[in-house]
Amino acid sequence: MKLSSQIKPISFLKAHAAEIVRKLGEQREPLIITQNGEAKVVIQDIASYEQTQETLAMLKILALGNRQIEEGKVQPAADVVKRIRQSRQAR
Protein backbone atom coordinates (compact mmCIF):
# COMPACT_ATOMS: atom_id res chain seq x y z
CA MET A 1 0.00 0.00 0.00
CA LYS A 2 1.47 3.30 -1.09
CA LEU A 3 0.19 5.99 1.28
CA SER A 4 1.39 8.86 -0.89
CA SER A 5 -1.36 8.08 -3.40
CA GLN A 6 -3.91 8.01 -0.58
CA ILE A 7 -3.43 11.59 0.64
CA LYS A 8 -6.07 14.12 -0.38
CA PRO A 9 -7.03 17.62 0.74
CA ILE A 10 -10.29 18.21 2.55
CA SER A 11 -11.66 20.00 -0.53
CA PHE A 12 -11.35 16.71 -2.46
CA LEU A 13 -13.35 14.96 0.26
CA LYS A 14 -16.07 17.60 0.08
CA ALA A 15 -16.31 17.38 -3.70
CA HIS A 16 -16.06 13.59 -4.06
CA ALA A 17 -17.58 12.09 -0.91
CA ALA A 18 -19.71 9.43 -2.62
CA GLU A 19 -16.87 8.34 -4.88
CA ILE A 20 -14.48 8.15 -1.92
CA VAL A 21 -16.89 5.98 0.08
CA ARG A 22 -17.29 3.62 -2.88
CA LYS A 23 -13.54 3.33 -3.46
CA LEU A 24 -12.81 2.77 0.23
CA GLY A 25 -15.16 -0.22 0.19
CA GLU A 26 -13.56 -1.65 -2.94
CA GLN A 27 -9.88 -0.98 -2.28
CA ARG A 28 -9.88 -1.38 1.52
CA GLU A 29 -7.07 1.16 1.81
CA PRO A 30 -7.26 4.12 4.19
CA LEU A 31 -7.46 7.68 2.90
CA ILE A 32 -5.55 10.46 4.64
CA ILE A 33 -7.27 13.85 4.59
CA THR A 34 -5.21 17.01 4.94
CA GLN A 35 -6.23 20.45 6.07
CA ASN A 36 -3.95 23.42 5.45
CA GLY A 37 -1.28 21.00 4.26
CA GLU A 38 -1.26 18.91 7.44
CA ALA A 39 -2.60 15.39 7.83
CA LYS A 40 -5.72 15.61 10.04
CA VAL A 41 -7.80 12.45 9.69
CA VAL A 42 -7.73 8.93 8.32
CA ILE A 43 -10.84 7.48 6.70
CA GLN A 44 -11.26 3.75 6.17
CA ASP A 45 -13.99 1.28 5.27
CA ILE A 46 -15.93 -0.39 8.08
CA ALA A 47 -14.58 -3.89 7.43
CA SER A 48 -10.98 -2.68 7.75
CA TYR A 49 -11.88 -0.70 10.88
CA GLU A 50 -13.49 -3.73 12.51
CA GLN A 51 -10.50 -5.90 11.62
CA THR A 52 -8.16 -3.30 13.13
CA GLN A 53 -10.22 -3.18 16.33
CA GLU A 54 -10.22 -6.98 16.62
CA THR A 55 -6.45 -7.04 16.10
CA LEU A 56 -5.95 -4.39 18.79
CA ALA A 57 -8.15 -6.33 21.21
CA MET A 58 -6.10 -9.48 20.60
CA LEU A 59 -2.84 -7.58 21.12
CA LYS A 60 -4.17 -6.19 24.41
CA ILE A 61 -5.05 -9.70 25.57
CA LEU A 62 -1.58 -10.95 24.63
CA ALA A 63 0.09 -8.02 26.41
CA LEU A 64 -1.98 -8.70 29.54
CA GLY A 65 -1.01 -12.38 29.41
CA ASN A 66 2.67 -11.49 29.05
CA ARG A 67 2.44 -9.09 31.98
CA GLN A 68 0.79 -11.78 34.13
CA ILE A 69 3.55 -14.23 33.22
CA GLU A 70 6.23 -11.67 34.13
CA GLU A 71 4.48 -11.00 37.47
CA GLY A 72 4.25 -14.72 38.21
CA LYS A 73 0.45 -14.69 38.20
CA VAL A 74 0.18 -17.99 36.35
CA GLN A 75 -0.38 -21.59 37.34
CA PRO A 76 0.33 -24.80 35.47
CA ALA A 77 -2.72 -25.96 33.52
CA ALA A 78 -2.60 -29.37 35.21
CA ASP A 79 -2.99 -27.71 38.62
CA VAL A 80 -5.96 -25.66 37.45
CA VAL A 81 -7.69 -28.71 35.94
CA LYS A 82 -7.09 -30.68 39.12
CA ARG A 83 -8.56 -27.89 41.26
CA ILE A 84 -11.66 -27.63 39.01
CA ARG A 85 -12.22 -31.39 39.17
CA GLN A 86 -11.91 -31.35 42.95
CA SER A 87 -14.40 -28.50 43.30
CA ARG A 88 -16.89 -30.33 41.06
CA GLN A 89 -16.55 -33.52 43.08
CA ALA A 90 -17.13 -31.62 46.33
CA ARG A 91 -20.57 -30.49 45.15
Secondary structure as GFF3:
##gff-version 3
##sequence-region A 1 91
A	DSSP	three_ten_helix	3	6	.	.	.	ID=ss1
A	DSSP	beta_strand	7	9	.	.	.	ID=ss2
A	DSSP	alpha_helix	10	15	.	.	.	ID=ss3
A	DSSP	alpha_helix	17	27	.	.	.	ID=ss4
A	DSSP	beta_strand	31	35	.	.	.	ID=ss5
A	DSSP	beta_strand	38	43	.	.	.	ID=ss6
A	DSSP	alpha_helix	46	70	.	.	.	ID=ss7
A	DSSP	alpha_helix	77	90	.	.	.	ID=ss8
###
